[in-house]
Amino acid sequence: MPEPSFYLMIAAFTLIGLTAVSLIALRGWRDWIDLKTKELEQQREKNPPSATSRIEVADLKERIRKLEAIAAGVEL
């Protein structure tokens, strides 16, 4: 039967490996978010928002506000 130090060593290496994989995945996630942010900024520079889209966004924000008020039980 293996000694307790063997299991401790396996656990330590597993933790180190999991930490490394997590850090690599986090770095990839952040880089992907940065890439998408830059793509959106470039798209926004090409096509500035029109007045119609701004009105639609304002309408959606108003609807969300009303739905949140209903969910909170507040009378409008």
mmCIF file of the N, C-alpha and C atoms, coordinates in Angstrom:
data_MODEL
# 
_entry.id   MODEL 
# 
loop_
_atom_site.group_PDB 
_atom_site.id 
_atom_site.type_symbol 
_atom_site.label_atom_id 
_atom_site.label_alt_id 
_atom_site.label_comp_id 
_atom_site.label_asym_id 
_atom_site.label_entity_id 
_atom_site.label_seq_id 
_atom_site.pdbx_PDB_ins_code 
_atom_site.Cartn_x 
_atom_site.Cartn_y 
_atom_site.Cartn_z 
_atom_site.occupancy 
_atom_site.B_iso_or_equiv 
_atom_site.pdbx_formal_charge 
_atom_site.auth_seq_id 
_atom_site.auth_comp_id 
_atom_site.auth_asym_id 
_atom_site.auth_atom_id 
_atom_site.pdbx_PDB_model_num 
ATOM 1   N N  . MET A 1 1  ? 0.844   -1.179 0.000   1.00 0.00 ? 1  MET A N  1 
ATOM 2   C CA . MET A 1 1  ? 0.000   0.000  0.000   1.00 0.00 ? 1  MET A CA 1 
ATOM 3   C C  . MET A 1 1  ? 0.894   1.247  0.000   1.00 0.00 ? 1  MET A C  1 
ATOM 4   N N  . PRO A 1 2  ? 0.611   2.186  -0.865  1.00 0.00 ? 2  PRO A N  1 
ATOM 5   C CA . PRO A 1 2  ? 1.453   3.390  -0.944  1.00 0.00 ? 2  PRO A CA 1 
ATOM 6   C C  . PRO A 1 2  ? 1.376   4.222  0.337   1.00 0.00 ? 2  PRO A C  1 
ATOM 7   N N  . GLU A 1 3  ? 2.416   4.954  0.558   1.00 0.00 ? 3  GLU A N  1 
ATOM 8   C CA . GLU A 1 3  ? 2.499   5.791  1.750   1.00 0.00 ? 3  GLU A CA 1 
ATOM 9   C C  . GLU A 1 3  ? 1.626   7.035  1.601   1.00 0.00 ? 3  GLU A C  1 
ATOM 10  N N  . PRO A 1 4  ? 1.251   7.655  2.715   1.00 0.00 ? 4  PRO A N  1 
ATOM 11  C CA . PRO A 1 4  ? 0.437   8.884  2.652   1.00 0.00 ? 4  PRO A CA 1 
ATOM 12  C C  . PRO A 1 4  ? 1.130   10.011 1.896   1.00 0.00 ? 4  PRO A C  1 
ATOM 13  N N  . SER A 1 5  ? 2.448   10.043 1.928   1.00 0.00 ? 5  SER A N  1 
ATOM 14  C CA . SER A 1 5  ? 3.159   11.101 1.206   1.00 0.00 ? 5  SER A CA 1 
ATOM 15  C C  . SER A 1 5  ? 2.945   10.972 -0.304  1.00 0.00 ? 5  SER A C  1 
ATOM 16  N N  . PHE A 1 6  ? 2.745   9.739  -0.776  1.00 0.00 ? 6  PHE A N  1 
ATOM 17  C CA . PHE A 1 6  ? 2.462   9.520  -2.192  1.00 0.00 ? 6  PHE A CA 1 
ATOM 18  C C  . PHE A 1 6  ? 1.161   10.217 -2.583  1.00 0.00 ? 6  PHE A C  1 
ATOM 19  N N  . TYR A 1 7  ? 0.117   10.036 -1.774  1.00 0.00 ? 7  TYR A N  1 
ATOM 20  C CA . TYR A 1 7  ? -1.166  10.661 -2.060  1.00 0.00 ? 7  TYR A CA 1 
ATOM 21  C C  . TYR A 1 7  ? -1.076  12.189 -1.940  1.00 0.00 ? 7  TYR A C  1 
ATOM 22  N N  . LEU A 1 8  ? -0.293  12.649 -1.004  1.00 0.00 ? 8  LEU A N  1 
ATOM 23  C CA . LEU A 1 8  ? -0.098  14.087 -0.834  1.00 0.00 ? 8  LEU A CA 1 
ATOM 24  C C  . LEU A 1 8  ? 0.610   14.677 -2.049  1.00 0.00 ? 8  LEU A C  1 
ATOM 25  N N  . MET A 1 9  ? 1.600   13.957 -2.570  1.00 0.00 ? 9  MET A N  1 
ATOM 26  C CA . MET A 1 9  ? 2.316   14.410 -3.749  1.00 0.00 ? 9  MET A CA 1 
ATOM 27  C C  . MET A 1 9  ? 1.400   14.425 -4.979  1.00 0.00 ? 9  MET A C  1 
ATOM 28  N N  . ILE A 1 10 ? 0.599   13.391 -5.143  1.00 0.00 ? 10 ILE A N  1 
ATOM 29  C CA . ILE A 1 10 ? -0.344  13.334 -6.266  1.00 0.00 ? 10 ILE A CA 1 
ATOM 30  C C  . ILE A 1 10 ? -1.338  14.490 -6.163  1.00 0.00 ? 10 ILE A C  1 
ATOM 31  N N  . ALA A 1 11 ? -1.842  14.750 -4.986  1.00 0.00 ? 11 ALA A N  1 
ATOM 32  C CA . ALA A 1 11 ? -2.794  15.850 -4.796  1.00 0.00 ? 11 ALA A CA 1 
ATOM 33  C C  . ALA A 1 11 ? -2.146  17.193 -5.108  1.00 0.00 ? 11 ALA A C  1 
ATOM 34  N N  . ALA A 1 12 ? -0.906  17.378 -4.690  1.00 0.00 ? 12 ALA A N  1 
ATOM 35  C CA . ALA A 1 12 ? -0.208  18.635 -4.939  1.00 0.00 ? 12 ALA A CA 1 
ATOM 36  C C  . ALA A 1 12 ? 0.012   18.849 -6.433  1.00 0.00 ? 12 ALA A C  1 
ATOM 37  N N  . PHE A 1 13 ? 0.472   17.815 -7.141  1.00 0.00 ? 13 PHE A N  1 
ATOM 38  C CA . PHE A 1 13 ? 0.677   17.948 -8.581  1.00 0.00 ? 13 PHE A CA 1 
ATOM 39  C C  . PHE A 1 13 ? -0.636  18.167 -9.317  1.00 0.00 ? 13 PHE A C  1 
ATOM 40  N N  . THR A 1 14 ? -1.688  17.521 -8.863  1.00 0.00 ? 14 THR A N  1 
ATOM 41  C CA . THR A 1 14 ? -2.999  17.737 -9.471  1.00 0.00 ? 14 THR A CA 1 
ATOM 42  C C  . THR A 1 14 ? -3.453  19.175 -9.281  1.00 0.00 ? 14 THR A C  1 
ATOM 43  N N  . LEU A 1 15 ? -3.267  19.708 -8.098  1.00 0.00 ? 15 LEU A N  1 
ATOM 44  C CA . LEU A 1 15 ? -3.641  21.097 -7.820  1.00 0.00 ? 15 LEU A CA 1 
ATOM 45  C C  . LEU A 1 15 ? -2.822  22.067 -8.667  1.00 0.00 ? 15 LEU A C  1 
ATOM 46  N N  . ILE A 1 16 ? -1.530  21.807 -8.793  1.00 0.00 ? 16 ILE A N  1 
ATOM 47  C CA . ILE A 1 16 ? -0.677  22.658 -9.619  1.00 0.00 ? 16 ILE A CA 1 
ATOM 48  C C  . ILE A 1 16 ? -1.126  22.597 -11.080 1.00 0.00 ? 16 ILE A C  1 
ATOM 49  N N  . GLY A 1 17 ? -1.410  21.409 -11.566 1.00 0.00 ? 17 GLY A N  1 
ATOM 50  C CA . GLY A 1 17 ? -1.871  21.259 -12.949 1.00 0.00 ? 17 GLY A CA 1 
ATOM 51  C C  . GLY A 1 17 ? -3.201  21.960 -13.188 1.00 0.00 ? 17 GLY A C  1 
ATOM 52  N N  . LEU A 1 18 ? -4.123  21.807 -12.268 1.00 0.00 ? 18 LEU A N  1 
ATOM 53  C CA . LEU A 1 18 ? -5.425  22.451 -12.396 1.00 0.00 ? 18 LEU A CA 1 
ATOM 54  C C  . LEU A 1 18 ? -5.294  23.972 -12.365 1.00 0.00 ? 18 LEU A C  1 
ATOM 55  N N  . THR A 1 19 ? -4.414  24.466 -11.520 1.00 0.00 ? 19 THR A N  1 
ATOM 56  C CA . THR A 1 19 ? -4.169  25.903 -11.445 1.00 0.00 ? 19 THR A CA 1 
ATOM 57  C C  . THR A 1 19 ? -3.592  26.421 -12.760 1.00 0.00 ? 19 THR A C  1 
ATOM 58  N N  . ALA A 1 20 ? -2.643  25.685 -13.320 1.00 0.00 ? 20 ALA A N  1 
ATOM 59  C CA . ALA A 1 20 ? -2.034  26.095 -14.588 1.00 0.00 ? 20 ALA A CA 1 
ATOM 60  C C  . ALA A 1 20 ? -3.069  26.123 -15.705 1.00 0.00 ? 20 ALA A C  1 
ATOM 61  N N  . VAL A 1 21 ? -3.877  25.091 -15.797 1.00 0.00 ? 21 VAL A N  1 
ATOM 62  C CA . VAL A 1 21 ? -4.908  25.046 -16.835 1.00 0.00 ? 21 VAL A CA 1 
ATOM 63  C C  . VAL A 1 21 ? -5.916  26.180 -16.643 1.00 0.00 ? 21 VAL A C  1 
ATOM 64  N N  . SER A 1 22 ? -6.287  26.460 -15.418 1.00 0.00 ? 22 SER A N  1 
ATOM 65  C CA . SER A 1 22 ? -7.233  27.543 -15.135 1.00 0.00 ? 22 SER A CA 1 
ATOM 66  C C  . SER A 1 22 ? -6.665  28.899 -15.534 1.00 0.00 ? 22 SER A C  1 
ATOM 67  N N  . LEU A 1 23 ? -5.403  29.135 -15.216 1.00 0.00 ? 23 LEU A N  1 
ATOM 68  C CA . LEU A 1 23 ? -4.769  30.407 -15.576 1.00 0.00 ? 23 LEU A CA 1 
ATOM 69  C C  . LEU A 1 23 ? -4.656  30.570 -17.087 1.00 0.00 ? 23 LEU A C  1 
ATOM 70  N N  . ILE A 1 24 ? -4.329  29.505 -17.782 1.00 0.00 ? 24 ILE A N  1 
ATOM 71  C CA . ILE A 1 24 ? -4.245  29.552 -19.243 1.00 0.00 ? 24 ILE A CA 1 
ATOM 72  C C  . ILE A 1 24 ? -5.620  29.830 -19.841 1.00 0.00 ? 24 ILE A C  1 
ATOM 73  N N  . ALA A 1 25 ? -6.645  29.169 -19.320 1.00 0.00 ? 25 ALA A N  1 
ATOM 74  C CA . ALA A 1 25 ? -8.000  29.396 -19.816 1.00 0.00 ? 25 ALA A CA 1 
ATOM 75  C C  . ALA A 1 25 ? -8.453  30.824 -19.533 1.00 0.00 ? 25 ALA A C  1 
ATOM 76  N N  . LEU A 1 26 ? -8.122  31.344 -18.370 1.00 0.00 ? 26 LEU A N  1 
ATOM 77  C CA . LEU A 1 26 ? -8.485  32.720 -18.030 1.00 0.00 ? 26 LEU A CA 1 
ATOM 78  C C  . LEU A 1 26 ? -7.797  33.706 -18.960 1.00 0.00 ? 26 LEU A C  1 
ATOM 79  N N  . ARG A 1 27 ? -6.550  33.475 -19.266 1.00 0.00 ? 27 ARG A N  1 
ATOM 80  C CA . ARG A 1 27 ? -5.821  34.353 -20.190 1.00 0.00 ? 27 ARG A CA 1 
ATOM 81  C C  . ARG A 1 27 ? -6.463  34.307 -21.571 1.00 0.00 ? 27 ARG A C  1 
ATOM 82  N N  . GLY A 1 28 ? -6.814  33.131 -22.035 1.00 0.00 ? 28 GLY A N  1 
ATOM 83  C CA . GLY A 1 28 ? -7.481  33.001 -23.326 1.00 0.00 ? 28 GLY A CA 1 
ATOM 84  C C  . GLY A 1 28 ? -8.821  33.710 -23.343 1.00 0.00 ? 28 GLY A C  1 
ATOM 85  N N  . TRP A 1 29 ? -9.580  33.584 -22.262 1.00 0.00 ? 29 TRP A N  1 
ATOM 86  C CA . TRP A 1 29 ? -10.883 34.239 -22.158 1.00 0.00 ? 29 TRP A CA 1 
ATOM 87  C C  . TRP A 1 29 ? -10.729 35.758 -22.233 1.00 0.00 ? 29 TRP A C  1 
ATOM 88  N N  . ARG A 1 30 ? -9.770  36.293 -21.484 1.00 0.00 ? 30 ARG A N  1 
ATOM 89  C CA . ARG A 1 30 ? -9.548  37.745 -21.489 1.00 0.00 ? 30 ARG A CA 1 
ATOM 90  C C  . ARG A 1 30 ? -9.113  38.228 -22.867 1.00 0.00 ? 30 ARG A C  1 
ATOM 91  N N  . ASP A 1 31 ? -8.236  37.480 -23.531 1.00 0.00 ? 31 ASP A N  1 
ATOM 92  C CA . ASP A 1 31 ? -7.804  37.862 -24.877 1.00 0.00 ? 31 ASP A CA 1 
ATOM 93  C C  . ASP A 1 31 ? -8.970  37.818 -25.858 1.00 0.00 ? 31 ASP A C  1 
ATOM 94  N N  . TRP A 1 32 ? -9.846  36.818 -25.719 1.00 0.00 ? 32 TRP A N  1 
ATOM 95  C CA . TRP A 1 32 ? -11.008 36.711 -26.598 1.00 0.00 ? 32 TRP A CA 1 
ATOM 96  C C  . TRP A 1 32 ? -11.954 37.898 -26.376 1.00 0.00 ? 32 TRP A C  1 
ATOM 97  N N  . ILE A 1 33 ? -12.171 38.279 -25.112 1.00 0.00 ? 33 ILE A N  1 
ATOM 98  C CA . ILE A 1 33 ? -13.018 39.434 -24.797 1.00 0.00 ? 33 ILE A CA 1 
ATOM 99  C C  . ILE A 1 33 ? -12.412 40.702 -25.388 1.00 0.00 ? 33 ILE A C  1 
ATOM 100 N N  . ASP A 1 34 ? -11.092 40.871 -25.273 1.00 0.00 ? 34 ASP A N  1 
ATOM 101 C CA . ASP A 1 34 ? -10.431 42.035 -25.863 1.00 0.00 ? 34 ASP A CA 1 
ATOM 102 C C  . ASP A 1 34 ? -10.613 42.059 -27.379 1.00 0.00 ? 34 ASP A C  1 
ATOM 103 N N  . LEU A 1 35 ? -10.478 40.911 -28.014 1.00 0.00 ? 35 LEU A N  1 
ATOM 104 C CA . LEU A 1 35 ? -10.658 40.826 -29.461 1.00 0.00 ? 35 LEU A CA 1 
ATOM 105 C C  . LEU A 1 35 ? -12.068 41.236 -29.851 1.00 0.00 ? 35 LEU A C  1 
ATOM 106 N N  . LYS A 1 36 ? -13.066 40.713 -29.162 1.00 0.00 ? 36 LYS A N  1 
ATOM 107 C CA . LYS A 1 36 ? -14.451 41.050 -29.488 1.00 0.00 ? 36 LYS A CA 1 
ATOM 108 C C  . LYS A 1 36 ? -14.738 42.531 -29.236 1.00 0.00 ? 36 LYS A C  1 
ATOM 109 N N  . THR A 1 37 ? -14.133 43.094 -28.182 1.00 0.00 ? 37 THR A N  1 
ATOM 110 C CA . THR A 1 37 ? -14.308 44.518 -27.896 1.00 0.00 ? 37 THR A CA 1 
ATOM 111 C C  . THR A 1 37 ? -13.738 45.359 -29.027 1.00 0.00 ? 37 THR A C  1 
ATOM 112 N N  . LYS A 1 38 ? -12.558 44.999 -29.497 1.00 0.00 ? 38 LYS A N  1 
ATOM 113 C CA . LYS A 1 38 ? -11.951 45.735 -30.609 1.00 0.00 ? 38 LYS A CA 1 
ATOM 114 C C  . LYS A 1 38 ? -12.781 45.602 -31.881 1.00 0.00 ? 38 LYS A C  1 
ATOM 115 N N  . GLU A 1 39 ? -13.321 44.411 -32.137 1.00 0.00 ? 39 GLU A N  1 
ATOM 116 C CA . GLU A 1 39 ? -14.176 44.227 -33.308 1.00 0.00 ? 39 GLU A CA 1 
ATOM 117 C C  . GLU A 1 39 ? -15.417 45.109 -33.223 1.00 0.00 ? 39 GLU A C  1 
ATOM 118 N N  . LEU A 1 40 ? -16.014 45.183 -32.045 1.00 0.00 ? 40 LEU A N  1 
ATOM 119 C CA . LEU A 1 40 ? -17.196 46.031 -31.879 1.00 0.00 ? 40 LEU A CA 1 
ATOM 120 C C  . LEU A 1 40 ? -16.858 47.506 -32.058 1.00 0.00 ? 40 LEU A C  1 
ATOM 121 N N  . GLU A 1 41 ? -15.701 47.924 -31.553 1.00 0.00 ? 41 GLU A N  1 
ATOM 122 C CA . GLU A 1 41 ? -15.293 49.317 -31.708 1.00 0.00 ? 41 GLU A CA 1 
ATOM 123 C C  . GLU A 1 41 ? -15.069 49.658 -33.175 1.00 0.00 ? 41 GLU A C  1 
ATOM 124 N N  . GLN A 1 42 ? -14.441 48.749 -33.915 1.00 0.00 ? 42 GLN A N  1 
ATOM 125 C CA . GLN A 1 42 ? -14.229 48.983 -35.348 1.00 0.00 ? 42 GLN A CA 1 
ATOM 126 C C  . GLN A 1 42 ? -15.552 49.041 -36.089 1.00 0.00 ? 42 GLN A C  1 
ATOM 127 N N  . GLN A 1 43 ? -16.477 48.164 -35.728 1.00 0.00 ? 43 GLN A N  1 
ATOM 128 C CA . GLN A 1 43 ? -17.784 48.159 -36.377 1.00 0.00 ? 43 GLN A CA 1 
ATOM 129 C C  . GLN A 1 43 ? -18.540 49.442 -36.048 1.00 0.00 ? 43 GLN A C  1 
ATOM 130 N N  . ARG A 1 44 ? -18.408 49.924 -34.822 1.00 0.00 ? 44 ARG A N  1 
ATOM 131 C CA . ARG A 1 44 ? -19.086 51.145 -34.409 1.00 0.00 ? 44 ARG A CA 1 
ATOM 132 C C  . ARG A 1 44 ? -18.520 52.353 -35.160 1.00 0.00 ? 44 ARG A C  1 
ATOM 133 N N  . GLU A 1 45 ? -17.204 52.341 -35.435 1.00 0.00 ? 45 GLU A N  1 
ATOM 134 C CA . GLU A 1 45 ? -16.595 53.438 -36.177 1.00 0.00 ? 45 GLU A CA 1 
ATOM 135 C C  . GLU A 1 45 ? -17.098 53.462 -37.616 1.00 0.00 ? 45 GLU A C  1 
ATOM 136 N N  . LYS A 1 46 ? -17.298 52.291 -38.205 1.00 0.00 ? 46 LYS A N  1 
ATOM 137 C CA . LYS A 1 46 ? -17.797 52.211 -39.578 1.00 0.00 ? 46 LYS A CA 1 
ATOM 138 C C  . LYS A 1 46 ? -19.257 52.632 -39.657 1.00 0.00 ? 46 LYS A C  1 
ATOM 139 N N  . ASN A 1 47 ? -20.061 52.147 -38.716 1.00 0.00 ? 47 ASN A N  1 
ATOM 140 C CA . ASN A 1 47 ? -21.507 52.399 -38.729 1.00 0.00 ? 47 ASN A CA 1 
ATOM 141 C C  . ASN A 1 47 ? -21.918 53.039 -37.417 1.00 0.00 ? 47 ASN A C  1 
ATOM 142 N N  . PRO A 1 48 ? -21.884 54.374 -37.346 1.00 0.00 ? 48 PRO A N  1 
ATOM 143 C CA . PRO A 1 48 ? -22.319 55.008 -36.096 1.00 0.00 ? 48 PRO A CA 1 
ATOM 144 C C  . PRO A 1 48 ? -23.808 54.743 -35.868 1.00 0.00 ? 48 PRO A C  1 
ATOM 145 N N  . PRO A 1 49 ? -24.237 54.685 -34.616 1.00 0.00 ? 49 PRO A N  1 
ATOM 146 C CA . PRO A 1 49 ? -25.646 54.398 -34.334 1.00 0.00 ? 49 PRO A CA 1 
ATOM 147 C C  . PRO A 1 49 ? -26.550 55.500 -34.888 1.00 0.00 ? 49 PRO A C  1 
ATOM 148 N N  . SER A 1 50 ? -27.641 55.067 -35.491 1.00 0.00 ? 50 SER A N  1 
ATOM 149 C CA . SER A 1 50 ? -28.588 56.022 -36.055 1.00 0.00 ? 50 SER A CA 1 
ATOM 150 C C  . SER A 1 50 ? -29.577 56.469 -34.973 1.00 0.00 ? 50 SER A C  1 
ATOM 151 N N  . ALA A 1 51 ? -30.346 57.495 -35.321 1.00 0.00 ? 51 ALA A N  1 
ATOM 152 C CA . ALA A 1 51 ? -31.348 58.002 -34.381 1.00 0.00 ? 51 ALA A CA 1 
ATOM 153 C C  . ALA A 1 51 ? -32.400 56.939 -34.104 1.00 0.00 ? 51 ALA A C  1 
ATOM 154 N N  . THR A 1 52 ? -32.742 56.160 -35.113 1.00 0.00 ? 52 THR A N  1 
ATOM 155 C CA . THR A 1 52 ? -33.753 55.108 -34.946 1.00 0.00 ? 52 THR A CA 1 
ATOM 156 C C  . THR A 1 52 ? -33.282 54.058 -33.947 1.00 0.00 ? 52 THR A C  1 
ATOM 157 N N  . SER A 1 53 ? -32.019 53.653 -34.066 1.00 0.00 ? 53 SER A N  1 
ATOM 158 C CA . SER A 1 53 ? -31.523 52.627 -33.133 1.00 0.00 ? 53 SER A CA 1 
ATOM 159 C C  . SER A 1 53 ? -31.438 53.181 -31.712 1.00 0.00 ? 53 SER A C  1 
ATOM 160 N N  . ARG A 1 54 ? -31.119 54.462 -31.581 1.00 0.00 ? 54 ARG A N  1 
ATOM 161 C CA . ARG A 1 54 ? -31.084 55.067 -30.246 1.00 0.00 ? 54 ARG A CA 1 
ATOM 162 C C  . ARG A 1 54 ? -32.475 55.108 -29.633 1.00 0.00 ? 54 ARG A C  1 
ATOM 163 N N  . ILE A 1 55 ? -33.488 55.402 -30.443 1.00 0.00 ? 55 ILE A N  1 
ATOM 164 C CA . ILE A 1 55 ? -34.865 55.420 -29.953 1.00 0.00 ? 55 ILE A CA 1 
ATOM 165 C C  . ILE A 1 55 ? -35.283 54.014 -29.531 1.00 0.00 ? 55 ILE A C  1 
ATOM 166 N N  . GLU A 1 56 ? -34.898 53.009 -30.327 1.00 0.00 ? 56 GLU A N  1 
ATOM 167 C CA . GLU A 1 56 ? -35.234 51.630 -29.978 1.00 0.00 ? 56 GLU A CA 1 
ATOM 168 C C  . GLU A 1 56 ? -34.574 51.210 -28.672 1.00 0.00 ? 56 GLU A C  1 
ATOM 169 N N  . VAL A 1 57 ? -33.332 51.598 -28.475 1.00 0.00 ? 57 VAL A N  1 
ATOM 170 C CA . VAL A 1 57 ? -32.630 51.262 -27.233 1.00 0.00 ? 57 VAL A CA 1 
ATOM 171 C C  . VAL A 1 57 ? -33.308 51.947 -26.049 1.00 0.00 ? 57 VAL A C  1 
ATOM 172 N N  . ALA A 1 58 ? -33.684 53.205 -26.224 1.00 0.00 ? 58 ALA A N  1 
ATOM 173 C CA . ALA A 1 58 ? -34.374 53.915 -25.147 1.00 0.00 ? 58 ALA A CA 1 
ATOM 174 C C  . ALA A 1 58 ? -35.706 53.248 -24.826 1.00 0.00 ? 58 ALA A C  1 
ATOM 175 N N  . ASP A 1 59 ? -36.416 52.795 -25.862 1.00 0.00 ? 59 ASP A N  1 
ATOM 176 C CA . ASP A 1 59 ? -37.688 52.101 -25.655 1.00 0.00 ? 59 ASP A CA 1 
ATOM 177 C C  . ASP A 1 59 ? -37.473 50.795 -24.899 1.00 0.00 ? 59 ASP A C  1 
ATOM 178 N N  . LEU A 1 60 ? -36.436 50.055 -25.266 1.00 0.00 ? 60 LEU A N  1 
ATOM 179 C CA . LEU A 1 60 ? -36.145 48.802 -24.572 1.00 0.00 ? 60 LEU A CA 1 
ATOM 180 C C  . LEU A 1 60 ? -35.768 49.048 -23.115 1.00 0.00 ? 60 LEU A C  1 
ATOM 181 N N  . LYS A 1 61 ? -34.998 50.097 -22.859 1.00 0.00 ? 61 LYS A N  1 
ATOM 182 C CA . LYS A 1 61 ? -34.646 50.424 -21.481 1.00 0.00 ? 61 LYS A CA 1 
ATOM 183 C C  . LYS A 1 61 ? -35.890 50.768 -20.665 1.00 0.00 ? 61 LYS A C  1 
ATOM 184 N N  . GLU A 1 62 ? -36.823 51.475 -21.271 1.00 0.00 ? 62 GLU A N  1 
ATOM 185 C CA . GLU A 1 62 ? -38.069 51.825 -20.583 1.00 0.00 ? 62 GLU A CA 1 
ATOM 186 C C  . GLU A 1 62 ? -38.883 50.567 -20.275 1.00 0.00 ? 62 GLU A C  1 
ATOM 187 N N  . ARG A 1 63 ? -38.939 49.653 -21.229 1.00 0.00 ? 63 ARG A N  1 
ATOM 188 C CA . ARG A 1 63 ? -39.665 48.398 -20.996 1.00 0.00 ? 63 ARG A CA 1 
ATOM 189 C C  . ARG A 1 63 ? -39.028 47.594 -19.865 1.00 0.00 ? 63 ARG A C  1 
ATOM 190 N N  . ILE A 1 64 ? -37.709 47.553 -19.858 1.00 0.00 ? 64 ILE A N  1 
ATOM 191 C CA . ILE A 1 64 ? -37.010 46.825 -18.796 1.00 0.00 ? 64 ILE A CA 1 
ATOM 192 C C  . ILE A 1 64 ? -37.300 47.467 -17.443 1.00 0.00 ? 64 ILE A C  1 
ATOM 193 N N  . ARG A 1 65 ? -37.288 48.786 -17.396 1.00 0.00 ? 65 ARG A N  1 
ATOM 194 C CA . ARG A 1 65 ? -37.580 49.486 -16.144 1.00 0.00 ? 65 ARG A CA 1 
ATOM 195 C C  . ARG A 1 65 ? -38.979 49.141 -15.650 1.00 0.00 ? 65 ARG A C  1 
ATOM 196 N N  . LYS A 1 66 ? -39.936 49.105 -16.571 1.00 0.00 ? 66 LYS A N  1 
ATOM 197 C CA . LYS A 1 66 ? -41.313 48.770 -16.187 1.00 0.00 ? 66 LYS A CA 1 
ATOM 198 C C  . LYS A 1 66 ? -41.414 47.326 -15.702 1.00 0.00 ? 66 LYS A C  1 
ATOM 199 N N  . LEU A 1 67 ? -40.745 46.411 -16.395 1.00 0.00 ? 67 LEU A N  1 
ATOM 200 C CA . LEU A 1 67 ? -40.786 45.005 -15.978 1.00 0.00 ? 67 LEU A CA 1 
ATOM 201 C C  . LEU A 1 67 ? -40.124 44.808 -14.617 1.00 0.00 ? 67 LEU A C  1 
ATOM 202 N N  . GLU A 1 68 ? -39.022 45.523 -14.376 1.00 0.00 ? 68 GLU A N  1 
ATOM 203 C CA . GLU A 1 68 ? -38.389 45.428 -13.063 1.00 0.00 ? 68 GLU A CA 1 
ATOM 204 C C  . GLU A 1 68 ? -39.292 45.975 -11.968 1.00 0.00 ? 68 GLU A C  1 
ATOM 205 N N  . ALA A 1 69 ? -40.033 47.048 -12.280 1.00 0.00 ? 69 ALA A N  1 
ATOM 206 C CA . ALA A 1 69 ? -40.955 47.615 -11.307 1.00 0.00 ? 69 ALA A CA 1 
ATOM 207 C C  . ALA A 1 69 ? -42.092 46.616 -11.018 1.00 0.00 ? 69 ALA A C  1 
ATOM 208 N N  . ILE A 1 70 ? -42.575 45.962 -12.046 1.00 0.00 ? 70 ILE A N  1 
ATOM 209 C CA . ILE A 1 70 ? -43.631 44.963 -11.863 1.00 0.00 ? 70 ILE A CA 1 
ATOM 210 C C  . ILE A 1 70 ? -43.098 43.805 -11.020 1.00 0.00 ? 70 ILE A C  1 
ATOM 211 N N  . ALA A 1 71 ? -41.873 43.354 -11.312 1.00 0.00 ? 71 ALA A N  1 
ATOM 212 C CA . ALA A 1 71 ? -41.300 42.254 -10.556 1.00 0.00 ? 71 ALA A CA 1 
ATOM 213 C C  . ALA A 1 71 ? -41.075 42.622 -9.102  1.00 0.00 ? 71 ALA A C  1 
ATOM 214 N N  . ALA A 1 72 ? -40.778 43.893 -8.845  1.00 0.00 ? 72 ALA A N  1 
ATOM 215 C CA . ALA A 1 72 ? -40.553 44.348 -7.475  1.00 0.00 ? 72 ALA A CA 1 
ATOM 216 C C  . ALA A 1 72 ? -41.857 44.655 -6.757  1.00 0.00 ? 72 ALA A C  1 
ATOM 217 N N  . GLY A 1 73 ? -42.974 44.658 -7.492  1.00 0.00 ? 73 GLY A N  1 
ATOM 218 C CA . GLY A 1 73 ? -44.266 44.915 -6.892  1.00 0.00 ? 73 GLY A CA 1 
ATOM 219 C C  . GLY A 1 73 ? -44.580 46.387 -6.724  1.00 0.00 ? 73 GLY A C  1 
ATOM 220 N N  . VAL A 1 74 ? -43.916 47.238 -7.499  1.00 0.00 ? 74 VAL A N  1 
ATOM 221 C CA . VAL A 1 74 ? -44.122 48.685 -7.403  1.00 0.00 ? 74 VAL A CA 1 
ATOM 222 C C  . VAL A 1 74 ? -45.198 49.083 -8.402  1.00 0.00 ? 74 VAL A C  1 
ATOM 223 N N  . GLU A 1 75 ? -46.140 49.904 -7.942  1.00 0.00 ? 75 GLU A N  1 
ATOM 224 C CA . GLU A 1 75 ? -47.175 50.412 -8.846  1.00 0.00 ? 75 GLU A CA 1 
ATOM 225 C C  . GLU A 1 75 ? -46.618 51.546 -9.683  1.00 0.00 ? 75 GLU A C  1 
ATOM 226 N N  . LEU A 1 76 ? -46.926 51.545 -10.971 1.00 0.00 ? 76 LEU A N  1 
ATOM 227 C CA . LEU A 1 76 ? -46.458 52.616 -11.853 1.00 0.00 ? 76 LEU A CA 1 
ATOM 228 C C  . LEU A 1 76 ? -47.508 53.696 -12.013 1.00 0.00 ? 76 LEU A C  1 
# 
